[in-house]
Amino acid sequence: MLIPKKVKHRKWHKPRRNNKGIATRTNTVAFGSFGLKSIEHGWITSRQIEAARRVLTRYVKRGGKIWVRIFPDRPVTKKGSEVPMGGGKGTPDHYVCTIKPGDVMIEMGGVPDDKAVEALKFAAYKLPVKSKAIKR
């Protein structure tokens, strides 16, 4: 699973979920021929990224090349079960990646068109945001 090696701040503030803005930097297919583009806002955990990556590699039987364009760098804290109120913020539990509409999350290359689109569709089932397969 993907986690940062070193972080500047162990615990981040929780953002306001006003879901504003669209992706401007990672909104085109840059490496492969096909990409999985998000349609809505959301958080994707490192476990979900790994699950989607496994689906792709298994579907194409380890053929072609896959690029994961997102990285979970935002720590999410969680307090233990049955912990009383107070006592400060919980410990970092897992890491997530913030997704905006238009982000190209995963790319593929070296695979036939129909197989790539089908594989990306199956990978989209593993992610919590609505997404679509796009061609370069």
N, CA, C and O atoms as a GROMACS GRO file, in nm:
protein
  544
    1MET      N    1   0.084  -0.119   0.000
    1MET     CA    2   0.000   0.000   0.000
    1MET      C    3   0.087   0.125   0.000
    1MET      O    4   0.202   0.122   0.045
    2LEU      N    5   0.032   0.232  -0.050
    2LEU     CA    6   0.105   0.357  -0.061
    2LEU      C    7   0.091   0.439   0.067
    2LEU      O    8  -0.020   0.467   0.111
    3ILE      N    9   0.203   0.477   0.128
    3ILE     CA   10   0.204   0.572   0.238
    3ILE      C   11   0.328   0.659   0.224
    3ILE      O   12   0.430   0.613   0.171
    4PRO      N   13   0.322   0.782   0.272
    4PRO     CA   14   0.441   0.867   0.262
    4PRO      C   15   0.553   0.818   0.354
    4PRO      O   16   0.528   0.767   0.463
    5LYS      N   17   0.677   0.835   0.310
    5LYS     CA   18   0.792   0.795   0.393
    5LYS      C   19   0.807   0.890   0.511
    5LYS      O   20   0.833   0.847   0.624
    6LYS      N   21   0.789   1.018   0.484
    6LYS     CA   22   0.812   1.119   0.586
    6LYS      C   23   0.711   1.231   0.565
    6LYS      O   24   0.687   1.271   0.451
    7VAL      N   25   0.652   1.281   0.672
    7VAL     CA   26   0.556   1.391   0.660
    7VAL      C   27   0.600   1.507   0.747
    7VAL      O   28   0.661   1.488   0.852
    8LYS      N   29   0.568   1.628   0.703
    8LYS     CA   30   0.605   1.746   0.779
    8LYS      C   31   0.518   1.759   0.903
    8LYS      O   32   0.566   1.789   1.012
    9HIS      N   33   0.387   1.736   0.885
    9HIS     CA   34   0.294   1.742   0.997
    9HIS      C   35   0.222   1.609   1.009
    9HIS      O   36   0.164   1.560   0.912
   10ARG      N   37   0.224   1.552   1.129
   10ARG     CA   38   0.167   1.419   1.150
   10ARG      C   39   0.016   1.419   1.141
   10ARG      O   40  -0.044   1.325   1.090
   11LYS      N   41  -0.048   1.526   1.192
   11LYS     CA   42  -0.194   1.536   1.190
   11LYS      C   43  -0.234   1.664   1.117
   11LYS      O   44  -0.183   1.772   1.148
   12TRP      N   45  -0.324   1.653   1.021
   12TRP     CA   46  -0.372   1.768   0.945
   12TRP      C   47  -0.507   1.810   0.998
   12TRP      O   48  -0.578   1.733   1.062
   13HIS      N   49  -0.543   1.936   0.968
   13HIS     CA   50  -0.679   1.982   0.997
   13HIS      C   51  -0.776   1.912   0.904
   13HIS      O   52  -0.742   1.880   0.790
   14LYS      N   53  -0.896   1.889   0.952
   14LYS     CA   54  -0.999   1.832   0.865
   14LYS      C   55  -1.056   1.947   0.781
   14LYS      O   56  -1.097   2.048   0.837
   15PRO      N   57  -1.059   1.932   0.647
   15PRO     CA   58  -1.105   2.044   0.564
   15PRO      C   59  -1.256   2.057   0.563
   15PRO      O   60  -1.329   1.963   0.596
   16ARG      N   61  -1.302   2.175   0.524
   16ARG     CA   62  -1.446   2.193   0.500
   16ARG      C   63  -1.478   2.123   0.370
   16ARG      O   64  -1.408   2.142   0.271
   17ARG      N   65  -1.580   2.042   0.369
   17ARG     CA   66  -1.615   1.967   0.248
   17ARG      C   67  -1.712   2.049   0.164
   17ARG      O   68  -1.828   2.011   0.146
   18ASN      N   69  -1.664   2.163   0.112
   18ASN     CA   70  -1.752   2.244   0.027
   18ASN      C   71  -1.743   2.203  -0.119
   18ASN      O   72  -1.819   2.251  -0.202
   19ASN      N   73  -1.648   2.112  -0.151
   19ASN     CA   74  -1.637   2.054  -0.284
   19ASN      C   75  -1.639   2.158  -0.396
   19ASN      O   76  -1.724   2.154  -0.485
   20LYS      N   77  -1.544   2.249  -0.389
   20LYS     CA   78  -1.534   2.351  -0.494
   20LYS      C   79  -1.417   2.320  -0.584
   20LYS      O   80  -1.317   2.263  -0.540
   21GLY      N   81  -1.428   2.357  -0.709
   21GLY     CA   82  -1.317   2.351  -0.802
   21GLY      C   83  -1.308   2.222  -0.880
   21GLY      O   84  -1.361   2.118  -0.841
   22ILE      N   85  -1.239   2.233  -0.993
   22ILE     CA   86  -1.212   2.117  -1.077
   22ILE      C   87  -1.061   2.106  -1.097
   22ILE      O   88  -0.988   2.203  -1.075
   23ALA      N   89  -1.015   1.990  -1.139
   23ALA     CA   90  -0.872   1.967  -1.158
   23ALA      C   91  -0.820   2.047  -1.276
   23ALA      O   92  -0.884   2.054  -1.381
   24THR      N   93  -0.704   2.108  -1.258
   24THR     CA   94  -0.643   2.186  -1.366
   24THR      C   95  -0.508   2.128  -1.407
   24THR      O   96  -0.465   2.146  -1.521
   25ARG      N   97  -0.440   2.057  -1.317
   25ARG     CA   98  -0.306   2.006  -1.348
   25ARG      C   99  -0.310   1.866  -1.407
   25ARG      O  100  -0.254   1.842  -1.514
   26THR      N  101  -0.375   1.775  -1.339
   26THR     CA  102  -0.371   1.634  -1.381
   26THR      C  103  -0.499   1.596  -1.454
   26THR      O  104  -0.559   1.493  -1.424
   27ASN      N  105  -0.540   1.677  -1.550
   27ASN     CA  106  -0.669   1.652  -1.616
   27ASN      C  107  -0.655   1.597  -1.757
   27ASN      O  108  -0.754   1.590  -1.830
   28THR      N  109  -0.534   1.559  -1.798
   28THR     CA  110  -0.514   1.500  -1.931
   28THR      C  111  -0.436   1.370  -1.918
   28THR      O  112  -0.364   1.350  -1.820
   29VAL      N  113  -0.449   1.283  -2.016
   29VAL     CA  114  -0.373   1.158  -2.019
   29VAL      C  115  -0.232   1.193  -2.066
   29VAL      O  116  -0.213   1.240  -2.179
   30ALA      N  117  -0.132   1.169  -1.981
   30ALA     CA  118   0.004   1.213  -2.011
   30ALA      C  119   0.098   1.099  -2.046
   30ALA      O  120   0.190   1.118  -2.126
   31PHE      N  121   0.079   0.980  -1.989
   31PHE     CA  122   0.176   0.872  -2.006
   31PHE      C  123   0.125   0.761  -2.097
   31PHE      O  124   0.195   0.722  -2.190
   32GLY      N  125   0.007   0.709  -2.072
   32GLY     CA  126  -0.046   0.597  -2.149
   32GLY      C  127  -0.138   0.641  -2.260
   32GLY      O  128  -0.138   0.757  -2.301
   33SER      N  129  -0.219   0.545  -2.309
   33SER     CA  130  -0.316   0.572  -2.414
   33SER      C  131  -0.456   0.592  -2.358
   33SER      O  132  -0.539   0.660  -2.418
   34PHE      N  133  -0.483   0.531  -2.242
   34PHE     CA  134  -0.615   0.539  -2.179
   34PHE      C  135  -0.599   0.582  -2.035
   34PHE      O  136  -0.495   0.560  -1.973
   35GLY      N  137  -0.703   0.645  -1.981
   35GLY     CA  138  -0.700   0.690  -1.843
   35GLY      C  139  -0.835   0.676  -1.776
   35GLY      O  140  -0.938   0.667  -1.842
   36LEU      N  141  -0.833   0.675  -1.644
   36LEU     CA  142  -0.955   0.672  -1.563
   36LEU      C  143  -0.970   0.810  -1.501
   36LEU      O  144  -0.891   0.849  -1.415
   37LYS      N  145  -1.073   0.883  -1.544
   37LYS     CA  146  -1.093   1.022  -1.505
   37LYS      C  147  -1.209   1.031  -1.406
   37LYS      O  148  -1.314   0.973  -1.429
   38SER      N  149  -1.189   1.105  -1.297
   38SER     CA  150  -1.295   1.119  -1.196
   38SER      C  151  -1.398   1.221  -1.243
   38SER      O  152  -1.367   1.314  -1.317
   39ILE      N  153  -1.521   1.201  -1.196
   39ILE     CA  154  -1.631   1.292  -1.231
   39ILE      C  155  -1.677   1.370  -1.110
   39ILE      O  156  -1.745   1.472  -1.125
   40GLU      N  157  -1.642   1.326  -0.989
   40GLU     CA  158  -1.688   1.393  -0.868
   40GLU      C  159  -1.575   1.404  -0.766
   40GLU      O  160  -1.468   1.345  -0.782
   41HIS      N  161  -1.602   1.481  -0.660
   41HIS     CA  162  -1.507   1.499  -0.550
   41HIS      C  163  -1.505   1.377  -0.460
   41HIS      O  164  -1.601   1.300  -0.457
   42GLY      N  165  -1.396   1.359  -0.387
   42GLY     CA  166  -1.391   1.251  -0.289
   42GLY      C  167  -1.252   1.227  -0.236
   42GLY      O  168  -1.155   1.288  -0.279
   43TRP      N  169  -1.246   1.135  -0.140
   43TRP     CA  170  -1.120   1.089  -0.084
   43TRP      C  171  -1.102   0.944  -0.124
   43TRP      O  172  -1.196   0.865  -0.116
   44ILE      N  173  -0.983   0.907  -0.168
   44ILE     CA  174  -0.951   0.770  -0.203
   44ILE      C  175  -0.839   0.722  -0.111
   44ILE      O  176  -0.734   0.786  -0.102
   45THR      N  177  -0.861   0.611  -0.043
   45THR     CA  178  -0.762   0.559   0.050
   45THR      C  179  -0.656   0.479  -0.026
   45THR      O  180  -0.674   0.442  -0.142
   46SER      N  181  -0.546   0.453   0.042
   46SER     CA  182  -0.438   0.376  -0.020
   46SER      C  183  -0.483   0.233  -0.049
   46SER      O  184  -0.436   0.173  -0.145
   47ARG      N  185  -0.573   0.178   0.032
   47ARG     CA  186  -0.625   0.042   0.008
   47ARG      C  187  -0.707   0.037  -0.119
   47ARG      O  188  -0.699  -0.060  -0.195
   48GLN      N  189  -0.787   0.140  -0.144
   48GLN     CA  190  -0.870   0.144  -0.265
   48GLN      C  191  -0.785   0.158  -0.390
   48GLN      O  192  -0.815   0.097  -0.493
   49ILE      N  193  -0.678   0.237  -0.383
   49ILE     CA  194  -0.586   0.251  -0.496
   49ILE      C  195  -0.522   0.117  -0.528
   49ILE      O  196  -0.512   0.078  -0.645
   50GLU      N  197  -0.479   0.046  -0.424
   50GLU     CA  198  -0.416  -0.084  -0.443
   50GLU      C  199  -0.513  -0.186  -0.501
   50GLU      O  200  -0.475  -0.267  -0.586
   51ALA      N  201  -0.638  -0.182  -0.457
   51ALA     CA  202  -0.740  -0.275  -0.509
   51ALA      C  203  -0.764  -0.250  -0.657
   51ALA      O  204  -0.776  -0.344  -0.735
   52ALA      N  205  -0.772  -0.123  -0.697
   52ALA     CA  206  -0.793  -0.088  -0.838
   52ALA      C  207  -0.673  -0.130  -0.922
   52ALA      O  208  -0.689  -0.179  -1.034
   53ARG      N  209  -0.553  -0.111  -0.869
   53ARG     CA  210  -0.431  -0.149  -0.941
   53ARG      C  211  -0.426  -0.300  -0.963
   53ARG      O  212  -0.389  -0.346  -1.071
   54ARG      N  213  -0.463  -0.377  -0.862
   54ARG     CA  214  -0.464  -0.523  -0.874
   54ARG      C  215  -0.564  -0.571  -0.979
   54ARG      O  216  -0.534  -0.663  -1.055
   55VAL      N  217  -0.682  -0.507  -0.983
   55VAL     CA  218  -0.782  -0.544  -1.084
   55VAL      C  219  -0.725  -0.524  -1.224
   55VAL      O  220  -0.742  -0.609  -1.311
   56LEU      N  221  -0.658  -0.411  -1.245
   56LEU     CA  222  -0.602  -0.382  -1.378
   56LEU      C  223  -0.495  -0.484  -1.417
   56LEU      O  224  -0.498  -0.536  -1.529
   57THR      N  225  -0.401  -0.512  -1.327
   57THR     CA  226  -0.292  -0.603  -1.362
   57THR      C  227  -0.345  -0.744  -1.386
   57THR      O  228  -0.293  -0.815  -1.473
   58ARG      N  229  -0.446  -0.785  -1.312
   58ARG     CA  230  -0.501  -0.920  -1.332
   58ARG      C  231  -0.581  -0.929  -1.460
   58ARG      O  232  -0.577  -1.031  -1.530
   59TYR      N  233  -0.655  -0.822  -1.492
   59TYR     CA  234  -0.739  -0.828  -1.612
   59TYR      C  235  -0.656  -0.834  -1.739
   59TYR      O  236  -0.690  -0.907  -1.832
   60VAL      N  237  -0.548  -0.759  -1.744
   60VAL     CA  238  -0.464  -0.760  -1.864
   60VAL      C  239  -0.354  -0.866  -1.857
   60VAL      O  240  -0.265  -0.869  -1.941
   61LYS      N  241  -0.362  -0.952  -1.756
   61LYS     CA  242  -0.268  -1.064  -1.737
   61LYS      C  243  -0.123  -1.016  -1.742
   61LYS      O  244  -0.039  -1.073  -1.812
   62ARG      N  245  -0.095  -0.912  -1.665
   62ARG     CA  246   0.038  -0.852  -1.651
   62ARG      C  247   0.095  -0.805  -1.784
   62ARG      O  248   0.217  -0.805  -1.802
   63GLY      N  249   0.009  -0.766  -1.878
   63GLY     CA  250   0.055  -0.709  -2.004
   63GLY      C  251   0.041  -0.558  -2.000
   63GLY      O  252  -0.031  -0.504  -1.916
   64GLY      N  253   0.108  -0.490  -2.088
   64GLY     CA  254   0.097  -0.344  -2.093
   64GLY      C  255   0.166  -0.277  -1.975
   64GLY      O  256   0.246  -0.338  -1.904
   65LYS      N  257   0.135  -0.150  -1.957
   65LYS     CA  258   0.195  -0.071  -1.848
   65LYS      C  259   0.085   0.010  -1.780
   65LYS      O  260  -0.008   0.057  -1.845
   66ILE      N  261   0.098   0.024  -1.649
   66ILE     CA  262  -0.001   0.098  -1.569
   66ILE      C  263   0.071   0.207  -1.492
   66ILE      O  264   0.176   0.184  -1.432
   67TRP      N  265   0.014   0.326  -1.495
   67TRP     CA  266   0.065   0.440  -1.418
   67TRP      C  267  -0.041   0.483  -1.318
   67TRP      O  268  -0.155   0.511  -1.357
   68VAL      N  269  -0.006   0.488  -1.190
   68VAL     CA  270  -0.097   0.540  -1.087
   68VAL      C  271  -0.057   0.685  -1.064
   68VAL      O  272   0.053   0.713  -1.016
   69ARG      N  273  -0.146   0.777  -1.100
   69ARG     CA  274  -0.112   0.920  -1.099
   69ARG      C  275  -0.148   0.989  -0.967
   69ARG      O  276  -0.121   1.108  -0.951
   70ILE      N  277  -0.207   0.916  -0.873
   70ILE     CA  278  -0.247   0.978  -0.746
   70ILE      C  279  -0.167   0.916  -0.633
   70ILE      O  280  -0.125   0.800  -0.641
   71PHE      N  281  -0.147   0.993  -0.527
   71PHE     CA  282  -0.072   0.943  -0.411
   71PHE      C  283  -0.140   0.988  -0.283
   71PHE      O  284  -0.169   1.107  -0.268
   72PRO      N  285  -0.166   0.896  -0.190
   72PRO     CA  286  -0.232   0.934  -0.065
   72PRO      C  287  -0.135   1.001   0.033
   72PRO      O  288  -0.052   0.934   0.094
   73ASP      N  289  -0.146   1.132   0.046
   73ASP     CA  290  -0.055   1.206   0.134
   73ASP      C  291  -0.127   1.272   0.251
   73ASP      O  292  -0.061   1.330   0.338
   74ARG      N  293  -0.259   1.267   0.257
   74ARG     CA  294  -0.335   1.332   0.363
   74ARG      C  295  -0.364   1.231   0.476
   74ARG      O  296  -0.432   1.132   0.452
   75PRO      N  297  -0.312   1.255   0.598
   75PRO     CA  298  -0.340   1.163   0.708
   75PRO      C  299  -0.481   1.183   0.763
   75PRO      O  300  -0.527   1.296   0.777
   76VAL      N  301  -0.548   1.073   0.793
   76VAL     CA  302  -0.680   1.076   0.854
   76VAL      C  303  -0.666   1.012   0.991
   76VAL      O  304  -0.618   0.899   1.004
   77THR      N  305  -0.708   1.085   1.096
   77THR     CA  306  -0.694   1.034   1.232
   77THR      C  307  -0.821   0.964   1.276
   77THR      O  308  -0.929   0.986   1.221
   78LYS      N  309  -0.806   0.879   1.377
   78LYS     CA  310  -0.920   0.805   1.430
   78LYS      C  311  -0.893   0.776   1.577
   78LYS      O  312  -0.783   0.736   1.614
   79LYS      N  313  -0.994   0.795   1.659
   79LYS     CA  314  -0.981   0.760   1.800
   79LYS      C  315  -1.024   0.615   1.819
   79LYS      O  316  -1.104   0.563   1.741
   80GLY      N  317  -0.972   0.552   1.921
   80GLY     CA  318  -1.005   0.413   1.948
   80GLY      C  319  -1.150   0.395   1.985
   80GLY      O  320  -1.220   0.491   2.016
   81SER      N  321  -1.195   0.270   1.982
   81SER     CA  322  -1.334   0.243   2.019
   81SER      C  323  -1.350   0.256   2.171
   81SER      O  324  -1.261   0.222   2.248
   82GLU      N  325  -1.466   0.305   2.211
   82GLU     CA  326  -1.502   0.324   2.352
   82GLU      C  327  -1.404   0.414   2.427
   82GLU      O  328  -1.375   0.391   2.544
   83VAL      N  329  -1.354   0.517   2.359
   83VAL     CA  330  -1.269   0.617   2.423
   83VAL      C  331  -1.358   0.733   2.466
   83VAL      O  332  -1.438   0.781   2.385
   84PRO      N  333  -1.348   0.780   2.592
   84PRO     CA  334  -1.435   0.889   2.636
   84PRO      C  335  -1.408   1.020   2.562
   84PRO      O  336  -1.303   1.037   2.499
   85MET      N  337  -1.504   1.111   2.572
   85MET     CA  338  -1.491   1.243   2.507
   85MET      C  339  -1.368   1.315   2.564
   85MET      O  340  -1.329   1.293   2.678
   86GLY      N  341  -1.309   1.402   2.482
   86GLY     CA  342  -1.191   1.476   2.523
   86GLY      C  343  -1.067   1.393   2.497
   86GLY      O  344  -1.071   1.293   2.426
   87GLY      N  345  -0.957   1.437   2.553
   87GLY     CA  346  -0.832   1.362   2.536
   87GLY      C  347  -0.760   1.394   2.407
   87GLY      O  348  -0.662   1.327   2.374
   88GLY      N  349  -0.805   1.494   2.333
   88GLY     CA  350  -0.733   1.537   2.214
   88GLY      C  351  -0.769   1.458   2.090
   88GLY      O  352  -0.860   1.375   2.089
   89LYS      N  353  -0.695   1.488   1.984
   89LYS     CA  354  -0.720   1.425   1.854
   89LYS      C  355  -0.661   1.284   1.853
   89LYS      O  356  -0.562   1.257   1.921
   90GLY      N  357  -0.722   1.196   1.776
   90GLY     CA  358  -0.675   1.057   1.767
   90GLY      C  359  -0.545   1.044   1.690
   90GLY      O  360  -0.491   1.141   1.638
   91THR      N  361  -0.496   0.922   1.683
   91THR     CA  362  -0.371   0.896   1.613
   91THR      C  363  -0.399   0.877   1.463
   91THR      O  364  -0.510   0.839   1.426
   92PRO      N  365  -0.300   0.904   1.377
   92PRO     CA  366  -0.320   0.882   1.234
   92PRO      C  367  -0.352   0.735   1.206
   92PRO      O  368  -0.280   0.645   1.248
   93ASP      N  369  -0.462   0.713   1.133
   93ASP     CA  370  -0.512   0.578   1.107
   93ASP      C  371  -0.475   0.531   0.966
   93ASP      O  372  -0.425   0.420   0.948
   94HIS      N  373  -0.500   0.617   0.866
   94HIS     CA  374  -0.469   0.582   0.728
   94HIS      C  375  -0.446   0.710   0.649
   94HIS      O  376  -0.464   0.821   0.700
   95TYR      N  377  -0.407   0.694   0.523
   95TYR     CA  378  -0.380   0.809   0.437
   95TYR      C  379  -0.476   0.808   0.319
   95TYR      O  380  -0.512   0.702   0.267
   96VAL      N  381  -0.517   0.928   0.276
   96VAL     CA  382  -0.609   0.941   0.164
   96VAL      C  383  -0.554   1.040   0.063
   96VAL      O  384  -0.464   1.119   0.093
   97CYS      N  385  -0.610   1.034  -0.057
   97CYS     CA  386  -0.576   1.126  -0.164
   97CYS      C  387  -0.702   1.207  -0.196
   97CYS      O  388  -0.809   1.149  -0.215
   98THR      N  389  -0.692   1.338  -0.201
   98THR     CA  390  -0.806   1.422  -0.233
   98THR      C  391  -0.825   1.425  -0.385
   98THR      O  392  -0.730   1.452  -0.458
   99ILE      N  393  -0.946   1.397  -0.430
   99ILE     CA  394  -0.976   1.389  -0.573
   99ILE      C  395  -1.075   1.498  -0.611
   99ILE      O  396  -1.173   1.521  -0.541
  100LYS      N  397  -1.047   1.565  -0.722
  100LYS     CA  398  -1.138   1.666  -0.777
  100LYS      C  399  -1.195   1.614  -0.909
  100LYS      O  400  -1.138   1.522  -0.968
  101PRO      N  401  -1.306   1.668  -0.955
  101PRO     CA  402  -1.356   1.627  -1.086
  101PRO      C  403  -1.256   1.661  -1.195
  101PRO      O  404  -1.204   1.773  -1.198
  102GLY      N  405  -1.228   1.567  -1.284
  102GLY     CA  406  -1.133   1.588  -1.392
  102GLY      C  407  -0.996   1.529  -1.368
  102GLY      O  408  -0.915   1.524  -1.460
  103ASP      N  409  -0.968   1.484  -1.246
  103ASP     CA  410  -0.839   1.421  -1.217
  103ASP      C  411  -0.826   1.289  -1.292
  103ASP      O  412  -0.916   1.205  -1.286
  104VAL      N  413  -0.714   1.271  -1.363
  104VAL     CA  414  -0.684   1.141  -1.423
  104VAL      C  415  -0.608   1.062  -1.318
  104VAL      O  416  -0.495   1.095  -1.284
  105MET      N  417  -0.672   0.956  -1.266
  105MET     CA  418  -0.617   0.884  -1.152
  105MET      C  419  -0.523   0.772  -1.193
  105MET      O  420  -0.418   0.753  -1.132
  106ILE      N  421  -0.561   0.696  -1.297
  106ILE     CA  422  -0.483   0.581  -1.342
  106ILE      C  423  -0.474   0.586  -1.494
  106ILE      O  424  -0.569   0.625  -1.561
  107GLU      N  425  -0.358   0.546  -1.547
  107GLU     CA  426  -0.341   0.540  -1.693
  107GLU      C  427  -0.290   0.403  -1.734
  107GLU      O  428  -0.225   0.333  -1.656
  108MET      N  429  -0.321   0.364  -1.859
  108MET     CA  430  -0.278   0.236  -1.914
  108MET      C  431  -0.222   0.256  -2.054
  108MET      O  432  -0.263   0.347  -2.125
  109GLY      N  433  -0.129   0.171  -2.092
  109GLY     CA  434  -0.074   0.173  -2.226
  109GLY      C  435  -0.030   0.034  -2.268
  109GLY      O  436  -0.007  -0.052  -2.183
  110GLY      N  437  -0.018   0.011  -2.398
  110GLY     CA  438   0.028  -0.116  -2.449
  110GLY      C  439  -0.075  -0.228  -2.442
  110GLY      O  440  -0.040  -0.346  -2.439
  111VAL      N  441  -0.204  -0.190  -2.439
  111VAL     CA  442  -0.313  -0.288  -2.429
  111VAL      C  443  -0.413  -0.254  -2.539
  111VAL      O  444  -0.432  -0.136  -2.569
  112PRO      N  445  -0.480  -0.353  -2.602
  112PRO     CA  446  -0.583  -0.322  -2.702
  112PRO      C  447  -0.695  -0.235  -2.644
  112PRO      O  448  -0.725  -0.239  -2.524
  113ASP      N  449  -0.757  -0.154  -2.734
  113ASP     CA  450  -0.856  -0.055  -2.690
  113ASP      C  451  -0.969  -0.115  -2.607
  113ASP      O  452  -0.998  -0.068  -2.497
  114ASP      N  453  -1.033  -0.220  -2.660
  114ASP     CA  454  -1.149  -0.276  -2.591
  114ASP      C  455  -1.112  -0.335  -2.456
  114ASP      O  456  -1.189  -0.325  -2.360
  115LYS      N  457  -0.995  -0.396  -2.448
  115LYS     CA  458  -0.949  -0.456  -2.322
  115LYS      C  459  -0.917  -0.349  -2.218
  115LYS      O  460  -0.946  -0.366  -2.100
  116ALA      N  461  -0.857  -0.238  -2.262
  116ALA     CA  462  -0.820  -0.130  -2.170
  116ALA      C  463  -0.944  -0.064  -2.111
  116ALA      O  464  -0.949  -0.038  -1.991
  117VAL      N  465  -1.043  -0.038  -2.195
  117VAL     CA  466  -1.166   0.028  -2.147
  117VAL      C  467  -1.238  -0.063  -2.049
  117VAL      O  468  -1.289  -0.017  -1.947
  118GLU      N  469  -1.244  -0.192  -2.080
  118GLU     CA  470  -1.311  -0.289  -1.991
  118GLU      C  471  -1.238  -0.299  -1.857
  118GLU      O  472  -1.302  -0.304  -1.752
  119ALA      N  473  -1.105  -0.302  -1.860
  119ALA     CA  474  -1.026  -0.312  -1.737
  119ALA      C  475  -1.044  -0.187  -1.651
  119ALA      O  476  -1.058  -0.197  -1.529
  120LEU      N  477  -1.044  -0.070  -1.714
  120LEU     CA  478  -1.063   0.055  -1.638
  120LEU      C  479  -1.203   0.063  -1.579
  120LEU      O  480  -1.222   0.120  -1.472
  121LYS      N  481  -1.301   0.005  -1.648
  121LYS     CA  482  -1.437   0.002  -1.594
  121LYS      C  483  -1.442  -0.083  -1.467
  121LYS      O  484  -1.508  -0.046  -1.370
  122PHE      N  485  -1.372  -0.197  -1.468
  122PHE     CA  486  -1.369  -0.282  -1.350
  122PHE      C  487  -1.292  -0.215  -1.236
  122PHE      O  488  -1.329  -0.231  -1.119
  123ALA      N  489  -1.187  -0.141  -1.268
  123ALA     CA  490  -1.111  -0.070  -1.165
  123ALA      C  491  -1.195   0.041  -1.103
  123ALA      O  492  -1.181   0.070  -0.985
  124ALA      N  493  -1.283   0.103  -1.184
  124ALA     CA  494  -1.369   0.211  -1.132
  124ALA      C  495  -1.465   0.160  -1.027
  124ALA      O  496  -1.507   0.236  -0.939
  125TYR      N  497  -1.502   0.032  -1.033
  125TYR     CA  498  -1.591  -0.026  -0.932
  125TYR      C  499  -1.528  -0.025  -0.793
  125TYR      O  500  -1.598  -0.021  -0.692
  126LYS      N  501  -1.395  -0.030  -0.788
  126LYS     CA  502  -1.324  -0.036  -0.661
  126LYS      C  503  -1.305   0.101  -0.596
  126LYS      O  504  -1.265   0.109  -0.480
  127LEU      N  505  -1.334   0.208  -0.670
  127LEU     CA  506  -1.309   0.343  -0.619
  127LEU      C  507  -1.440   0.408  -0.574
  127LEU      O  508  -1.545   0.381  -0.631
  128PRO      N  509  -1.434   0.495  -0.472
  128PRO     CA  510  -1.555   0.555  -0.416
  128PRO      C  511  -1.606   0.677  -0.493
  128PRO      O  512  -1.708   0.734  -0.455
  129VAL      N  513  -1.539   0.717  -0.600
  129VAL     CA  514  -1.585   0.831  -0.680
  129VAL      C  515  -1.632   0.782  -0.817
  129VAL      O  516  -1.580   0.684  -0.870
  130LYS      N  517  -1.728   0.852  -0.873
  130LYS     CA  518  -1.773   0.818  -1.009
  130LYS      C  519  -1.662   0.856  -1.106
  130LYS      O  520  -1.600   0.962  -1.093
  131SER      N  521  -1.638   0.768  -1.202
  131SER     CA  522  -1.530   0.795  -1.297
  131SER      C  523  -1.562   0.731  -1.431
  131SER      O  524  -1.650   0.646  -1.442
  132LYS      N  525  -1.486   0.775  -1.533
  132LYS     CA  526  -1.507   0.721  -1.668
  132LYS      C  527  -1.373   0.699  -1.735
  132LYS      O  528  -1.274   0.765  -1.703
  133ALA      N  529  -1.370   0.604  -1.829
  133ALA     CA  530  -1.249   0.575  -1.906
  133ALA      C  531  -1.241   0.673  -2.021
  133ALA      O  532  -1.340   0.697  -2.091
  134ILE      N  533  -1.122   0.731  -2.042
  134ILE     CA  534  -1.102   0.825  -2.151
  134ILE      C  535  -0.983   0.780  -2.236
  134ILE      O  536  -0.896   0.707  -2.190
  135LYS      N  537  -0.982   0.826  -2.360
  135LYS     CA  538  -0.874   0.794  -2.452
  135LYS      C  539  -0.793   0.920  -2.478
  135LYS      O  540  -0.846   1.031  -2.474
  136ARG      N  541  -0.664   0.903  -2.504
  136ARG     CA  542  -0.576   1.018  -2.528
  136ARG      C  543  -0.619   1.096  -2.650
  136ARG      O  544  -0.556   1.195  -2.685
   0.00000   0.00000   0.00000
